[in-house]
Amino acid sequence: MNTKTFSIGLVFSLLLFACGGKEEKKEGFSVDRKKTTEKTVESTEPASEVPASQRITLDNKGVGPIKDLPLDPNIDQAMVDRGAALFKTNCNACHKVDKRFIGPSPKGIMERRSPEWIMNMILDPQLMVEEDRCAKDLLVEFNGAAMANQNMTEDQARDILEFFRTLN
């Protein structure tokens, strides 16, 4: 009995010791950033001066199946509605329309990225991060939080793109 009590006391003490002291939780996070002078293909300014989320790369179509995507000047409201619903269920956990979150805000994205780039990023974010300079820079800017592949069809990605057209 004495050995059993000693063993239980020892295990309990070890558990308390393993848990460590009280740690104060802080809201938010901080990042140590290193200034770089690496130049990107899309910009003549150093990458550190213009964050990837604000960089304008309208001539870059990205890497993937979408090579050319002409857009009708008129917004298709049915596509917008479907795209908004898809965005809410698949993207809203990481992207907020009006602010930076885990990922960049899509507001104004049509002024910074080509429709082809956006579609390719939605369809295969891993390939884009592997082979597209801007996507790589976004990954770094957003602390390595890679965009999850939501296995969207081209039609679904196009609906989301149409929704993005309304966010300017």
C-alpha positions as CSV (number, residue, x, y, z in Angstrom):
1,M,0.0,0.0,0.0
2,N,2.8,2.4,0.9
3,T,4.5,1.7,-2.5
4,K,1.3,2.2,-4.3
5,T,0.7,5.6,-2.6
6,F,4.3,6.6,-3.3
7,S,3.9,5.6,-7.0
8,I,0.7,7.6,-7.4
9,G,2.3,10.6,-5.7
10,L,5.4,10.3,-7.9
11,V,3.3,10.1,-11.1
12,F,1.2,13.1,-9.9
13,S,4.3,15.1,-9.2
14,L,5.8,14.3,-12.6
15,L,2.6,15.4,-14.3
16,L,2.6,18.7,-12.5
17,F,6.2,19.2,-13.3
18,A,5.7,18.3,-17.0
19,C,2.9,20.8,-17.3
20,G,5.3,23.6,-16.3
21,G,4.4,26.9,-14.9
22,K,1.6,29.2,-15.7
23,E,2.0,30.8,-19.1
24,E,0.4,34.0,-20.0
25,K,-1.4,34.0,-23.3
26,K,-1.2,37.1,-25.5
27,E,-3.6,38.0,-28.2
28,G,-2.3,38.3,-31.7
29,F,1.1,37.4,-32.9
30,S,4.3,38.9,-33.9
31,V,6.7,38.2,-36.8
32,D,10.3,39.0,-37.1
33,R,10.8,40.0,-40.7
34,K,14.1,40.3,-42.5
35,K,14.5,43.0,-45.1
36,T,15.3,41.6,-48.5
37,T,16.4,43.1,-51.7
38,E,15.3,40.1,-53.8
39,K,13.5,41.4,-56.9
40,T,10.5,39.7,-58.4
41,V,9.7,39.1,-62.0
42,E,6.5,41.1,-61.8
43,S,8.0,44.2,-60.1
44,T,11.1,46.3,-60.4
45,E,10.9,47.3,-56.7
46,P,12.4,45.2,-53.9
47,A,9.9,42.7,-52.6
48,S,10.2,44.2,-49.1
49,E,8.9,47.6,-50.2
50,V,5.7,46.4,-51.8
51,P,4.0,43.5,-50.0
52,A,2.8,40.7,-52.3
53,S,-0.8,41.3,-51.2
54,Q,-0.5,44.9,-52.6
55,R,1.7,44.3,-55.6
56,I,0.0,44.7,-59.0
57,T,0.8,41.8,-61.3
58,L,-2.0,42.1,-63.9
59,D,0.2,40.6,-66.7
60,N,0.9,37.4,-64.7
61,K,-1.6,34.6,-65.6
62,G,-0.1,32.2,-63.0
63,V,0.4,28.5,-63.5
64,G,-2.4,26.1,-64.3
65,P,-5.2,25.3,-66.7
66,I,-6.5,28.8,-67.2
67,K,-4.6,30.5,-70.0
68,D,-7.0,33.1,-71.3
69,L,-10.2,34.3,-69.6
70,P,-12.0,37.2,-71.2
71,L,-14.6,38.7,-68.9
72,D,-17.9,40.2,-70.0
73,P,-18.2,43.8,-68.9
74,N,-21.5,43.0,-67.4
75,I,-21.7,41.3,-64.0
76,D,-23.6,38.0,-63.9
77,Q,-25.7,38.2,-60.7
78,A,-26.5,34.5,-60.6
79,M,-22.8,33.7,-60.8
80,V,-22.1,36.3,-58.1
81,D,-24.7,34.7,-55.8
82,R,-23.3,31.3,-56.3
83,G,-19.7,32.6,-55.8
84,A,-20.7,34.5,-52.6
85,A,-22.2,31.3,-51.2
86,L,-19.1,29.2,-52.2
87,F,-16.8,31.9,-50.7
88,K,-18.8,31.9,-47.4
89,T,-18.6,28.1,-47.0
90,N,-15.2,27.4,-48.4
91,C,-13.0,30.5,-48.1
92,N,-14.4,32.6,-45.2
93,A,-12.4,30.7,-42.6
94,C,-9.2,32.2,-43.8
95,H,-10.2,35.2,-46.0
96,K,-12.4,38.1,-44.8
97,V,-13.8,40.4,-47.5
98,D,-13.0,43.6,-45.8
99,K,-9.8,42.9,-43.9
100,R,-6.5,40.9,-43.8
101,F,-6.9,37.7,-41.9
102,I,-5.1,34.4,-42.2
103,G,-5.0,35.0,-45.9
104,P,-5.4,38.2,-47.9
105,S,-8.7,40.0,-48.4
106,P,-10.2,39.5,-51.8
107,K,-11.4,43.1,-51.9
108,G,-9.8,44.9,-54.8
109,I,-8.1,41.7,-56.0
110,M,-9.3,42.3,-59.6
111,E,-7.2,45.5,-59.6
112,R,-4.1,43.6,-58.6
113,R,-4.3,40.2,-60.3
114,S,-5.4,38.9,-63.6
115,P,-8.6,36.8,-63.8
116,E,-6.4,33.8,-65.0
117,W,-4.1,34.1,-62.0
118,I,-7.0,34.2,-59.6
119,M,-8.7,31.2,-61.2
120,N,-5.4,29.2,-61.2
121,M,-4.8,30.1,-57.5
122,I,-8.3,28.9,-56.6
123,L,-8.0,25.7,-58.7
124,D,-4.5,24.6,-57.6
125,P,-2.9,26.7,-54.9
126,Q,-0.1,24.2,-54.3
127,L,1.1,24.3,-57.9
128,M,0.9,28.1,-57.8
129,V,3.0,28.3,-54.6
130,E,5.5,25.9,-56.1
131,E,5.9,27.8,-59.5
132,D,4.5,31.3,-59.3
133,R,6.7,34.1,-57.7
134,C,3.7,36.2,-56.5
135,A,2.1,33.1,-54.9
136,K,5.4,32.3,-53.2
137,D,5.7,35.8,-51.9
138,L,2.1,35.7,-50.6
139,L,2.9,32.5,-48.7
140,V,5.9,34.3,-47.0
141,E,3.8,37.5,-46.3
142,F,1.1,35.4,-44.6
143,N,3.5,33.5,-42.4
144,G,3.5,30.3,-44.3
145,A,-0.2,29.8,-44.1
146,A,-0.7,27.9,-47.3
147,M,-4.0,28.2,-49.1
148,A,-6.0,24.9,-48.9
149,N,-7.0,23.2,-52.1
150,Q,-10.8,23.2,-51.9
151,N,-11.1,21.0,-55.0
152,M,-13.2,23.5,-56.8
153,T,-14.4,22.9,-60.4
154,E,-13.6,25.6,-63.0
155,D,-17.3,26.6,-62.9
156,Q,-17.1,27.1,-59.1
157,A,-13.9,29.0,-59.4
158,R,-15.4,31.2,-62.1
159,D,-18.4,31.9,-59.8
160,I,-16.1,33.0,-57.0
161,L,-14.2,35.2,-59.5
162,E,-17.4,36.8,-60.5
163,F,-18.2,37.5,-56.8
164,F,-14.7,39.1,-56.5
165,R,-15.6,41.4,-59.4
166,T,-18.2,43.0,-57.1
167,L,-15.7,43.7,-54.2
168,N,-13.9,46.7,-55.6
